[in-house]
Amino acid sequence: MWGGWVLAGTLTPYPLSPSEERGRAVANTRLNALASGVASPIGIAQPAQAGIMPFMGTSPVPLMAARSRGTSAPGNSSYPAACSSLPHPERPLTIGVYSGGATLNVRAKGATMAEGALREVGILIFDGVEVLDFCGPFEVFSVARRLGEHGDEQKLFNVRTIAEARRTVRCTGGLLVEPHLAIDDGDADTHFDILVVPGGQGTRRERLNGPLLDWIAAQDRRTELTTSVCTGAFLLAERGILDGKAATTHWASVEWMREQYPQIAMRADTRYVDEGRVVTAAGISAGIDMSLHVVARLHGDEAARFTARRMEYEWVE
């Protein structure tokens, strides 16, 4: 039984990512005492940063753990009233246990991460990729800041493009782009917290590209969020990432995708569909809305609105 802290929301396991590796000194290692029994709520972690709050009562409080969205662990069917003061009690929390259970890492989606921790965003590009499909999310994540912050040292995400080969990528319309990383040139194991798979005419070829699809699937097993824009959804569908989920894509491809992948509940006339770990966007500019939605999930609505304002973009929440 772990005690000393109350956590509100849904708790699910997730893998250690580069951002946790760098930032857990504040929000993770101070929670070690929880693994050995009852911990004092004073000095273990900083609630505003870790997305948790101390229970100041005299009796130890069991750590609330849930196996899946909306499901409580046996014996822990209700949360103490103190949970209502969390910054975003309605948003799910995630918890990971490492080193044989000795280290805990707690993060609240929608709450601020530990100071100094950046999420790594990887945006796949390929010949025939639609420009705004990948440039829209790149702009959002690279510009994203908390309210009133502008400097590079205050950015919330580190964003890089990755292609299959280390060569110039020819995008739709003839734009030429040099990727930051290359899968077949030593960067295949680069881990991203967020993966963005854009669309474009090139997806008709890439959906038959087994090695690239396998790389996407391997990344998905480690990402915090896997996302697609436009017909990038086809690449996720090819490896079963969207099976049993609702999804969207460009309006002109919804019916085709519905026919090709009947196991996916396709939705038309929506800007994006959030299925927890997987978020899909409709065509082209919808990737901007989806990315702002992700910023809101991870850093709060205020940060997302400020980011949209910095971009001079009218975001429909």
Phi and psi in degrees as GROMACS dihedral restraints (atoms count N, CA, C in turn):
[ dihedral_restraints ]
;  ai    aj    ak    al  type     phi  dphi    fc
    3     4     5     6     1   -97.9    20    10
    4     5     6     7     1   148.7    20    10
    6     7     8     9     1  -147.6    20    10
    7     8     9    10     1   177.6    20    10
    9    10    11    12     1    99.3    20    10
   10    11    12    13     1   -21.5    20    10
   12    13    14    15     1  -134.2    20    10
   13    14    15    16     1   145.1    20    10
   15    16    17    18     1  -109.0    20    10
   16    17    18    19     1   131.2    20    10
   18    19    20    21     1  -122.4    20    10
   19    20    21    22     1   130.7    20    10
   21    22    23    24     1  -107.6    20    10
   22    23    24    25     1   139.1    20    10
   24    25    26    27     1   116.6    20    10
   25    26    27    28     1  -167.5    20    10
   27    28    29    30     1   -93.4    20    10
   28    29    30    31     1   131.7    20    10
   30    31    32    33     1  -111.8    20    10
   31    32    33    34     1   127.3    20    10
   33    34    35    36     1  -138.3    20    10
   34    35    36    37     1   148.5    20    10
   36    37    38    39     1   -69.4    20    10
   37    38    39    40     1   150.5    20    10
   39    40    41    42     1  -149.5    20    10
   40    41    42    43     1   155.0    20    10
   42    43    44    45     1   -78.4    20    10
   43    44    45    46     1   155.2    20    10
   45    46    47    48     1   -67.8    20    10
   46    47    48    49     1   130.9    20    10
   48    49    50    51     1  -119.2    20    10
   49    50    51    52     1   169.2    20    10
   51    52    53    54     1   -56.3    20    10
   52    53    54    55     1   -37.0    20    10
   54    55    56    57     1   -67.3    20    10
   55    56    57    58     1   -38.2    20    10
   57    58    59    60     1   -67.0    20    10
   58    59    60    61     1   -39.1    20    10
   60    61    62    63     1   -57.7    20    10
   61    62    63    64     1   -38.4    20    10
   63    64    65    66     1   -84.0    20    10
   64    65    66    67     1   -36.7    20    10
   66    67    68    69     1   -98.9    20    10
   67    68    69    70     1    -6.8    20    10
   69    70    71    72     1   -70.2    20    10
   70    71    72    73     1   -10.5    20    10
   72    73    74    75     1   -56.7    20    10
   73    74    75    76     1   -32.6    20    10
   75    76    77    78     1   -87.9    20    10
   76    77    78    79     1   -51.4    20    10
   78    79    80    81     1   -99.1    20    10
   79    80    81    82     1    -3.1    20    10
   81    82    83    84     1  -119.7    20    10
   82    83    84    85     1   -58.5    20    10
   84    85    86    87     1   -66.1    20    10
   85    86    87    88     1   -24.7    20    10
   87    88    89    90     1   -72.5    20    10
   88    89    90    91     1    -8.2    20    10
   90    91    92    93     1   -95.2    20    10
   91    92    93    94     1     3.5    20    10
   93    94    95    96     1   -54.4    20    10
   94    95    96    97     1   -36.0    20    10
   96    97    98    99     1   -61.5    20    10
   97    98    99   100     1   -24.3    20    10
   99   100   101   102     1   -63.4    20    10
  100   101   102   103     1   -30.9    20    10
  102   103   104   105     1   -70.3    20    10
  103   104   105   106     1   -18.9    20    10
  105   106   107   108     1  -104.5    20    10
  106   107   108   109     1     5.2    20    10
  108   109   110   111     1   139.7    20    10
  109   110   111   112     1  -136.5    20    10
  111   112   113   114     1   -87.1    20    10
  112   113   114   115     1   128.3    20    10
  114   115   116   117     1  -112.6    20    10
  115   116   117   118     1   145.9    20    10
  117   118   119   120     1   -67.1    20    10
  118   119   120   121     1   136.1    20    10
  120   121   122   123     1   -73.6    20    10
  121   122   123   124     1    -8.3    20    10
  123   124   125   126     1   -91.6    20    10
  124   125   126   127     1   122.3    20    10
  126   127   128   129     1    83.8    20    10
  127   128   129   130     1     4.1    20    10
  129   130   131   132     1   -80.8    20    10
  130   131   132   133     1   -44.2    20    10
  132   133   134   135     1  -156.6    20    10
  133   134   135   136     1   168.6    20    10
  135   136   137   138     1  -101.6    20    10
  136   137   138   139     1   108.5    20    10
  138   139   140   141     1   -52.6    20    10
  139   140   141   142     1   -42.1    20    10
  141   142   143   144     1   -64.5    20    10
  142   143   144   145     1   -28.5    20    10
  144   145   146   147     1   -90.2    20    10
  145   146   147   148     1   -40.5    20    10
  147   148   149   150     1   -84.7    20    10
  148   149   150   151     1   -11.3    20    10
  150   151   152   153     1    77.5    20    10
  151   152   153   154     1    23.8    20    10
  153   154   155   156     1  -129.8    20    10
  154   155   156   157     1   169.2    20    10
  156   157   158   159     1  -137.3    20    10
  157   158   159   160     1   146.6    20    10
  159   160   161   162     1   -76.3    20    10
  160   161   162   163     1   145.7    20    10
  162   163   164   165     1   -96.6    20    10
  163   164   165   166     1   115.9    20    10
  165   166   167   168     1   -91.1    20    10
  166   167   168   169     1    11.2    20    10
  168   169   170   171     1   -72.7    20    10
  169   170   171   172     1   174.6    20    10
  171   172   173   174     1   -86.5    20    10
  172   173   174   175     1   -18.0    20    10
  174   175   176   177     1  -100.4    20    10
  175   176   177   178     1   144.8    20    10
  177   178   179   180     1   -63.7    20    10
  178   179   180   181     1   145.1    20    10
  180   181   182   183     1  -114.5    20    10
  181   182   183   184     1   127.7    20    10
  183   184   185   186     1   -66.4    20    10
  184   185   186   187     1   143.9    20    10
  186   187   188   189     1   -67.6    20    10
  187   188   189   190     1   123.8    20    10
  189   190   191   192     1   -76.2    20    10
  190   191   192   193     1   120.1    20    10
  192   193   194   195     1  -125.9    20    10
  193   194   195   196     1   138.6    20    10
  195   196   197   198     1  -126.1    20    10
  196   197   198   199     1   147.3    20    10
  198   199   200   201     1   -84.8    20    10
  199   200   201   202     1   -29.3    20    10
  201   202   203   204     1  -155.6    20    10
  202   203   204   205     1   174.6    20    10
  204   205   206   207     1   -58.0    20    10
  205   206   207   208     1   126.3    20    10
  207   208   209   210     1    77.9    20    10
  208   209   210   211     1    10.5    20    10
  210   211   212   213     1  -122.0    20    10
  211   212   213   214     1   128.3    20    10
  213   214   215   216     1   -93.2    20    10
  214   215   216   217     1   153.2    20    10
  216   217   218   219     1   -68.9    20    10
  217   218   219   220     1   151.5    20    10
  219   220   221   222     1   -53.8    20    10
  220   221   222   223     1   134.9    20    10
  222   223   224   225     1    84.1    20    10
  223   224   225   226     1    -6.4    20    10
  225   226   227   228     1  -126.9    20    10
  226   227   228   229     1    62.3    20    10
  228   229   230   231     1   -86.5    20    10
  229   230   231   232     1   -10.0    20    10
  231   232   233   234     1  -136.2    20    10
  232   233   234   235     1   154.7    20    10
  234   235   236   237     1  -106.0    20    10
  235   236   237   238     1   143.2    20    10
  237   238   239   240     1   -59.8    20    10
  238   239   240   241     1   154.8    20    10
  240   241   242   243     1   -62.3    20    10
  241   242   243   244     1   -24.2    20    10
  243   244   245   246     1   -60.3    20    10
  244   245   246   247     1   -22.7    20    10
  246   247   248   249     1   -62.6    20    10
  247   248   249   250     1   -23.1    20    10
  249   250   251   252     1   -65.6    20    10
  250   251   252   253     1   -17.9    20    10
  252   253   254   255     1   -86.8    20    10
  253   254   255   256     1     4.7    20    10
  255   256   257   258     1   -63.3    20    10
  256   257   258   259     1   151.4    20    10
  258   259   260   261     1   -56.2    20    10
  259   260   261   262     1   -42.6    20    10
  261   262   263   264     1  -137.8    20    10
  262   263   264   265     1    70.1    20    10
  264   265   266   267     1   -63.2    20    10
  265   266   267   268     1   -19.3    20    10
  267   268   269   270     1   -83.6    20    10
  268   269   270   271     1    -9.0    20    10
  270   271   272   273     1   -99.5    20    10
  271   272   273   274     1   146.6    20    10
  273   274   275   276     1   -69.1    20    10
  274   275   276   277     1   147.1    20    10
  276   277   278   279     1  -101.9    20    10
  277   278   279   280     1   157.6    20    10
  279   280   281   282     1  -124.9    20    10
  280   281   282   283     1   146.0    20    10
  282   283   284   285     1  -134.9    20    10
  283   284   285   286     1   139.4    20    10
  285   286   287   288     1  -127.6    20    10
  286   287   288   289     1   145.8    20    10
  288   289   290   291     1  -120.6    20    10
  289   290   291   292     1   126.4    20    10
  291   292   293   294     1  -128.4    20    10
  292   293   294   295     1   171.4    20    10
  294   295   296   297     1    52.1    20    10
  295   296   297   298     1    51.2    20    10
  297   298   299   300     1    66.9    20    10
  298   299   300   301     1    24.4    20    10
  300   301   302   303     1    92.5    20    10
  301   302   303   304     1    -0.3    20    10
  303   304   305   306     1   -78.9    20    10
  304   305   306   307     1   -22.2    20    10
  306   307   308   309     1  -122.8    20    10
  307   308   309   310     1   133.4    20    10
  309   310   311   312     1  -113.4    20    10
  310   311   312   313     1   145.2    20    10
  312   313   314   315     1  -130.7    20    10
  313   314   315   316     1   122.9    20    10
  315   316   317   318     1  -121.4    20    10
  316   317   318   319     1   131.0    20    10
  318   319   320   321     1  -139.9    20    10
  319   320   321   322     1   136.5    20    10
  321   322   323   324     1  -101.8    20    10
  322   323   324   325     1   123.6    20    10
  324   325   326   327     1   -66.9    20    10
  325   326   327   328     1   129.0    20    10
  327   328   329   330     1    95.2    20    10
  328   329   330   331     1   -13.8    20    10
  330   331   332   333     1  -100.8    20    10
  331   332   333   334     1   160.1    20    10
  333   334   335   336     1   -68.4    20    10
  334   335   336   337     1   138.2    20    10
  336   337   338   339     1   -73.8    20    10
  337   338   339   340     1   170.4    20    10
  339   340   341   342     1   -57.3    20    10
  340   341   342   343     1   140.8    20    10
  342   343   344   345     1   -58.6    20    10
  343   344   345   346     1   136.1    20    10
  345   346   347   348     1    92.3    20    10
  346   347   348   349     1    -6.6    20    10
  348   349   350   351     1   -95.2    20    10
  349   350   351   352     1   125.4    20    10
  351   352   353   354     1  -108.5    20    10
  352   353   354   355     1   139.4    20    10
  354   355   356   357     1   -82.0    20    10
  355   356   357   358     1   139.0    20    10
  357   358   359   360     1   -90.6    20    10
  358   359   360   361     1   125.2    20    10
  360   361   362   363     1  -112.0    20    10
  361   362   363   364     1   125.5    20    10
  363   364   365   366     1  -111.8    20    10
  364   365   366   367     1   127.3    20    10
  366   367   368   369     1  -115.3    20    10
  367   368   369   370     1   115.0    20    10
  369   370   371   372     1   -72.1    20    10
  370   371   372   373     1   136.5    20    10
  372   373   374   375     1  -132.4    20    10
  373   374   375   376     1   154.2    20    10
  375   376   377   378     1  -158.0    20    10
  376   377   378   379     1   163.5    20    10
  378   379   380   381     1   -57.1    20    10
  379   380   381   382     1   131.5    20    10
  381   382   383   384     1    85.5    20    10
  382   383   384   385     1    11.2    20    10
  384   385   386   387     1   -71.7    20    10
  385   386   387   388     1   140.6    20    10
  387   388   389   390     1   -71.5    20    10
  388   389   390   391     1   129.6    20    10
  390   391   392   393     1   -58.1    20    10
  391   392   393   394     1   -54.2    20    10
  393   394   395   396     1   -70.4    20    10
  394   395   396   397     1   -21.9    20    10
  396   397   398   399     1   -56.9    20    10
  397   398   399   400     1   -39.5    20    10
  399   400   401   402     1  -103.3    20    10
  400   401   402   403     1   -31.5    20    10
  402   403   404   405     1   -71.8    20    10
  403   404   405   406     1   -31.7    20    10
  405   406   407   408     1   -60.9    20    10
  406   407   408   409     1   -56.7    20    10
  408   409   410   411     1   -59.8    20    10
  409   410   411   412     1   -37.8    20    10
  411   412   413   414     1   -58.8    20    10
  412   413   414   415     1   -45.0    20    10
  414   415   416   417     1   -61.6    20    10
  415   416   417   418     1   -47.7    20    10
  417   418   419   420     1   -59.4    20    10
  418   419   420   421     1   -53.9    20    10
  420   421   422   423     1   -68.8    20    10
  421   422   423   424     1   -31.6    20    10
  423   424   425   426     1   -77.3    20    10
  424   425   426   427     1   -27.8    20    10
  426   427   428   429     1   -88.5    20    10
  427   428   429   430     1   -21.8    20    10
  429   430   431   432     1   -54.0    20    10
  430   431   432   433     1   127.6    20    10
  432   433   434   435     1  -145.1    20    10
  433   434   435   436     1   161.5    20    10
  435   436   437   438     1   -75.0    20    10
  436   437   438   439     1   161.5    20    10
  438   439   440   441     1   -52.1    20    10
  439   440   441   442     1   126.1    20    10
  441   442   443   444     1    84.0    20    10
  442   443   444   445     1    -0.9    20    10
  444   445   446   447     1  -103.5    20    10
  445   446   447   448     1   141.7    20    10
  447   448   449   450     1  -133.9    20    10
  448   449   450   451     1   -22.6    20    10
  450   451   452   453     1   -73.5    20    10
  451   452   453   454     1   157.2    20    10
  453   454   455   456     1   -62.0    20    10
  454   455   456   457     1   -31.2    20    10
  456   457   458   459     1   -71.7    20    10
  457   458   459   460     1    -9.1    20    10
  459   460   461   462     1  -108.4    20    10
  460   461   462   463     1    10.1    20    10
  462   463   464   465     1   -66.6    20    10
  463   464   465   466     1   153.6    20    10
  465   466   467   468     1   -99.2    20    10
  466   467   468   469     1   -17.5    20    10
  468   469   470   471     1  -138.5    20    10
  469   470   471   472     1   148.5    20    10
  471   472   473   474     1  -107.0    20    10
  472   473   474   475     1   117.8    20    10
  474   475   476   477     1  -112.9    20    10
  475   476   477   478     1   129.8    20    10
  477   478   479   480     1  -138.4    20    10
  478   479   480   481     1   148.7    20    10
  480   481   482   483     1   -93.1    20    10
  481   482   483   484     1   150.7    20    10
  483   484   485   486     1  -139.2    20    10
  484   485   486   487     1   132.7    20    10
  486   487   488   489     1  -120.4    20    10
  487   488   489   490     1   170.1    20    10
  489   490   491   492     1   -69.4    20    10
  490   491   492   493     1   -37.6    20    10
  492   493   494   495     1  -126.3    20    10
  493   494   495   496     1   155.3    20    10
  495   496   497   498     1   -85.1    20    10
  496   497   498   499     1    80.0    20    10
  498   499   500   501     1  -154.5    20    10
  499   500   501   502     1   169.2    20    10
  501   502   503   504     1   -66.5    20    10
  502   503   504   505     1   131.5    20    10
  504   505   506   507     1   -96.9    20    10
  505   506   507   508     1   131.3    20    10
  507   508   509   510     1   -98.5    20    10
  508   509   510   511     1   110.2    20    10
  510   511   512   513     1   -84.9    20    10
  511   512   513   514     1   169.6    20    10
  513   514   515   516     1   -56.4    20    10
  514   515   516   517     1   133.4    20    10
  516   517   518   519     1    89.8    20    10
  517   518   519   520     1    -5.5    20    10
  519   520   521   522     1    96.5    20    10
  520   521   522   523     1    -0.1    20    10
  522   523   524   525     1   -63.4    20    10
  523   524   525   526     1   134.2    20    10
  525   526   527   528     1  -105.9    20    10
  526   527   528   529     1   131.6    20    10
  528   529   530   531     1  -133.5    20    10
  529   530   531   532     1   135.8    20    10
  531   532   533   534     1   -96.9    20    10
  532   533   534   535     1   119.1    20    10
  534   535   536   537     1   -71.5    20    10
  535   536   537   538     1   151.6    20    10
  537   538   539   540     1   -69.1    20    10
  538   539   540   541     1   -37.6    20    10
  540   541   542   543     1  -131.7    20    10
  541   542   543   544     1   159.6    20    10
  543   544   545   546     1  -135.4    20    10
  544   545   546   547     1   129.2    20    10
  546   547   548   549     1   -62.7    20    10
  547   548   549   550     1   -43.5    20    10
  549   550   551   552     1   -90.7    20    10
  550   551   552   553     1    14.7    20    10
  552   553   554   555     1  -133.0    20    10
  553   554   555   556     1    46.5    20    10
  555   556   557   558     1    93.8    20    10
  556   557   558   559     1    -1.6    20    10
  558   559   560   561     1  -110.3    20    10
  559   560   561   562     1    10.7    20    10
  561   562   563   564     1   -60.9    20    10
  562   563   564   565     1   -33.4    20    10
  564   565   566   567     1   -91.2    20    10
  565   566   567   568     1     5.0    20    10
  567   568   569   570     1   -58.4    20    10
  568   569   570   571     1   128.2    20    10
  570   571   572   573     1   -99.2    20    10
  571   572   573   574     1   134.4    20    10
  573   574   575   576     1  -116.3    20    10
  574   575   576   577     1   140.9    20    10
  576   577   578   579     1   -72.0    20    10
  577   578   579   580     1   -37.1    20    10
  579   580   581   582     1  -128.3    20    10
  580   581   582   583     1   127.2    20    10
  582   583   584   585     1  -109.5    20    10
  583   584   585   586     1   130.9    20    10
  585   586   587   588     1  -114.2    20    10
  586   587   588   589     1   122.6    20    10
  588   589   590   591     1  -113.0    20    10
  589   590   591   592     1   103.9    20    10
  591   592   593   594     1   -82.0    20    10
  592   593   594   595     1   176.5    20    10
  594   595   596   597     1  -114.8    20    10
  595   596   597   598     1  -157.9    20    10
  597   598   599   600     1   128.0    20    10
  598   599   600   601     1   175.2    20    10
  600   601   602   603     1   -58.3    20    10
  601   602   603   604     1   -29.1    20    10
  603   604   605   606     1   -65.2    20    10
  604   605   606   607     1   -17.6    20    10
  606   607   608   609     1   -68.1    20    10
  607   608   609   610     1   -23.4    20    10
  609   610   611   612     1   -63.7    20    10
  610   611   612   613     1   -30.8    20    10
  612   613   614   615     1   -85.4    20    10
  613   614   615   616     1   -44.4    20    10
  615   616   617   618     1   -70.4    20    10
  616   617   618   619     1   -22.5    20    10
  618   619   620   621     1   -69.2    20    10
  619   620   621   622     1    -8.4    20    10
  621   622   623   624     1  -108.4    20    10
  622   623   624   625     1     6.3    20    10
  624   625   626   627     1   -92.1    20    10
  625   626   627   628     1    91.3    20    10
  627   628   629   630     1   -54.3    20    10
  628   629   630   631     1   -51.0    20    10
  630   631   632   633     1   -59.3    20    10
  631   632   633   634     1   -40.2    20    10
  633   634   635   636     1   -67.8    20    10
  634   635   636   637     1   -41.8    20    10
  636   637   638   639     1   -63.5    20    10
  637   638   639   640     1   -37.3    20    10
  639   640   641   642     1   -65.1    20    10
  640   641   642   643     1   -38.0    20    10
  642   643   644   645     1   -64.1    20    10
  643   644   645   646     1   -42.9    20    10
  645   646   647   648     1   -59.6    20    10
  646   647   648   649     1   -44.6    20    10
  648   649   650   651     1   -63.2    20    10
  649   650   651   652     1   -40.7    20    10
  651   652   653   654     1   -65.0    20    10
  652   653   654   655     1   -40.7    20    10
  654   655   656   657     1   -63.4    20    10
  655   656   657   658     1   -41.6    20    10
  657   658   659   660     1   -60.3    20    10
  658   659   660   661     1   -30.2    20    10
  660   661   662   663     1   -70.5    20    10
  661   662   663   664     1   -12.6    20    10
  663   664   665   666     1  -119.6    20    10
  664   665   666   667     1   -14.7    20    10
  666   667   668   669     1   -73.3    20    10
  667   668   669   670     1   156.2    20    10
  669   670   671   672     1   -76.8    20    10
  670   671   672   673     1   -41.3    20    10
  672   673   674   675     1  -137.8    20    10
  673   674   675   676     1   134.8    20    10
  675   676   677   678     1  -113.7    20    10
  676   677   678   679     1   127.3    20    10
  678   679   680   681     1  -129.7    20    10
  679   680   681   682     1   159.0    20    10
  681   682   683   684     1  -138.5    20    10
  682   683   684   685     1   155.9    20    10
  684   685   686   687     1  -126.9    20    10
  685   686   687   688     1   135.7    20    10
  687   688   689   690     1    58.5    20    10
  688   689   690   691     1  -134.5    20    10
  690   691   692   693     1   -78.9    20    10
  691   692   693   694     1     6.3    20    10
  693   694   695   696     1   -60.6    20    10
  694   695   696   697     1   -22.0    20    10
  696   697   698   699     1   -59.2    20    10
  697   698   699   700     1   -29.1    20    10
  699   700   701   702     1   -63.4    20    10
  700   701   702   703     1   -35.7    20    10
  702   703   704   705     1   -70.1    20    10
  703   704   705   706     1   -36.1    20    10
  705   706   707   708     1   -68.1    20    10
  706   707   708   709     1   -40.0    20    10
  708   709   710   711     1   -63.9    20    10
  709   710   711   712     1   -34.9    20    10
  711   712   713   714     1   -62.8    20    10
  712   713   714   715     1   -24.2    20    10
  714   715   716   717     1  -110.8    20    10
  715   716   717   718     1    19.7    20    10
  717   718   719   720     1    75.0    20    10
  718   719   720   721     1    10.1    20    10
  720   721   722   723     1   -66.8    20    10
  721   722   723   724     1   -26.5    20    10
  723   724   725   726     1   -99.9    20    10
  724   725   726   727     1     1.0    20    10
  726   727   728   729     1   -57.0    20    10
  727   728   729   730     1   130.9    20    10
  729   730   731   732     1    75.6    20    10
  730   731   732   733     1     7.5    20    10
  732   733   734   735     1  -115.9    20    10
  733   734   735   736     1   163.0    20    10
  735   736   737   738     1   -87.1    20    10
  736   737   738   739     1   149.1    20    10
  738   739   740   741     1  -156.7    20    10
  739   740   741   742     1   168.5    20    10
  741   742   743   744     1  -140.8    20    10
  742   743   744   745     1   169.5    20    10
  744   745   746   747     1  -157.3    20    10
  745   746   747   748     1  -170.7    20    10
  747   748   749   750     1   -57.3    20    10
  748   749   750   751     1   140.7    20    10
  750   751   752   753     1   -55.8    20    10
  751   752   753   754     1   -33.1    20    10
  753   754   755   756     1   -75.3    20    10
  754   755   756   757     1   -10.0    20    10
  756   757   758   759     1  -114.3    20    10
  757   758   759   760     1     0.9    20    10
  759   760   761   762     1   -60.3    20    10
  760   761   762   763     1   -48.5    20    10
  762   763   764   765     1   -66.3    20    10
  763   764   765   766     1   -39.8    20    10
  765   766   767   768     1   -62.9    20    10
  766   767   768   769     1   -42.7    20    10
  768   769   770   771     1   -67.5    20    10
  769   770   771   772     1   -36.8    20    10
  771   772   773   774     1   -61.9    20    10
  772   773   774   775     1   -39.2    20    10
  774   775   776   777     1   -71.7    20    10
  775   776   777   778     1   -39.0    20    10
  777   778   779   780     1   -74.6    20    10
  778   779   780   781     1   -32.8    20    10
  780   781   782   783     1  -132.6    20    10
  781   782   783   784     1    75.8    20    10
  783   784   785   786     1   -64.2    20    10
  784   785   786   787     1   -15.5    20    10
  786   787   788   789     1   -78.1    20    10
  787   788   789   790     1    -4.1    20    10
  789   790   791   792     1  -107.4    20    10
  790   791   792   793     1   134.0    20    10
  792   793   794   795     1   -85.9    20    10
  793   794   795   796     1    94.0    20    10
  795   796   797   798     1   -76.2    20    10
  796   797   798   799     1   136.9    20    10
  798   799   800   801     1  -119.5    20    10
  799   800   801   802     1   129.4    20    10
  801   802   803   804     1  -102.6    20    10
  802   803   804   805     1   165.1    20    10
  804   805   806   807     1    57.4    20    10
  805   806   807   808     1    40.0    20    10
  807   808   809   810     1  -138.2    20    10
  808   809   810   811     1   147.8    20    10
  810   811   812   813     1   -75.1    20    10
  811   812   813   814     1   -36.6    20    10
  813   814   815   816     1  -160.0    20    10
  814   815   816   817     1   161.0    20    10
  816   817   818   819     1  -127.7    20    10
  817   818   819   820     1   122.3    20    10
  819   820   821   822     1  -101.5    20    10
  820   821   822   823     1   114.9    20    10
  822   823   824   825     1  -114.6    20    10
  823   824   825   826     1    35.3    20    10
  825   826   827   828     1    89.4    20    10
  826   827   828   829     1  -103.1    20    10
  828   829   830   831     1   -75.5    20    10
  829   830   831   832     1   -19.4    20    10
  831   832   833   834     1  -120.2    20    10
  832   833   834   835     1   127.3    20    10
  834   835   836   837     1  -128.0    20    10
  835   836   837   838     1   126.9    20    10
  837   838   839   840     1  -115.9    20    10
  838   839   840   841     1   145.8    20    10
  840   841   842   843     1  -117.6    20    10
  841   842   843   844     1   155.3    20    10
  843   844   845   846     1   -73.4    20    10
  844   845   846   847     1  -155.8    20    10
  846   847   848   849     1   -77.0    20    10
  847   848   849   850     1   141.5    20    10
  849   850   851   852     1    49.4    20    10
  850   851   852   853     1   -95.7    20    10
  852   853   854   855     1   -66.4    20    10
  853   854   855   856     1   -20.0    20    10
  855   856   857   858     1   -62.7    20    10
  856   857   858   859     1   -21.6    20    10
  858   859   860   861     1   -63.6    20    10
  859   860   861   862     1   -27.7    20    10
  861   862   863   864     1   -67.8    20    10
  862   863   864   865     1   -46.5    20    10
  864   865   866   867     1   -62.0    20    10
  865   866   867   868     1   -43.0    20    10
  867   868   869   870     1   -61.3    20    10
  868   869   870   871     1   -43.5    20    10
  870   871   872   873     1   -66.1    20    10
  871   872   873   874     1   -39.5    20    10
  873   874   875   876     1   -64.5    20    10
  874   875   876   877     1   -36.3    20    10
  876   877   878   879     1   -61.9    20    10
  877   878   879   880     1   -41.2    20    10
  879   880   881   882     1   -64.8    20    10
  880   881   882   883     1   -42.4    20    10
  882   883   884   885     1   -58.0    20    10
  883   884   885   886     1   -43.3    20    10
  885   886   887   888     1   -63.5    20    10
  886   887   888   889     1   -42.1    20    10
  888   889   890   891     1   -61.0    20    10
  889   890   891   892     1   -42.3    20    10
  891   892   893   894     1   -90.2    20    10
  892   893   894   895     1   -28.4    20    10
  894   895   896   897     1  -130.7    20    10
  895   896   897   898     1     4.1    20    10
  897   898   899   900     1    98.8    20    10
  898   899   900   901     1   154.7    20    10
  900   901   902   903     1   -61.7    20    10
  901   902   903   904     1   -35.5    20    10
  903   904   905   906     1   -62.2    20    10
  904   905   906   907     1   -42.2    20    10
  906   907   908   909     1   -65.4    20    10
  907   908   909   910     1   -39.2    20    10
  909   910   911   912     1   -66.4    20    10
  910   911   912   913     1   -42.3    20    10
  912   913   914   915     1   -65.9    20    10
  913   914   915   916     1   -39.3    20    10
  915   916   917   918     1   -66.3    20    10
  916   917   918   919     1   -38.4    20    10
  918   919   920   921     1   -63.2    20    10
  919   920   921   922     1   -45.5    20    10
  921   922   923   924     1   -61.2    20    10
  922   923   924   925     1   -39.1    20    10
  924   925   926   927     1   -64.5    20    10
  925   926   927   928     1   -42.1    20    10
  927   928   929   930     1   -61.6    20    10
  928   929   930   931     1   -32.7    20    10
  930   931   932   933     1   -83.5    20    10
  931   932   933   934     1    -5.0    20    10
  933   934   935   936     1    56.5    20    10
  934   935   936   937     1    42.8    20    10
  936   937   938   939     1  -114.6    20    10
  937   938   939   940     1   131.7    20    10
  939   940   941   942     1   -86.1    20    10
  940   941   942   943     1    96.3    20    10
  942   943   944   945     1   -85.7    20    10
  943   944   945   946     1   124.6    20    10
  945   946   947   948     1   -95.6    20    10
  946   947   948   949     1   106.8    20    10
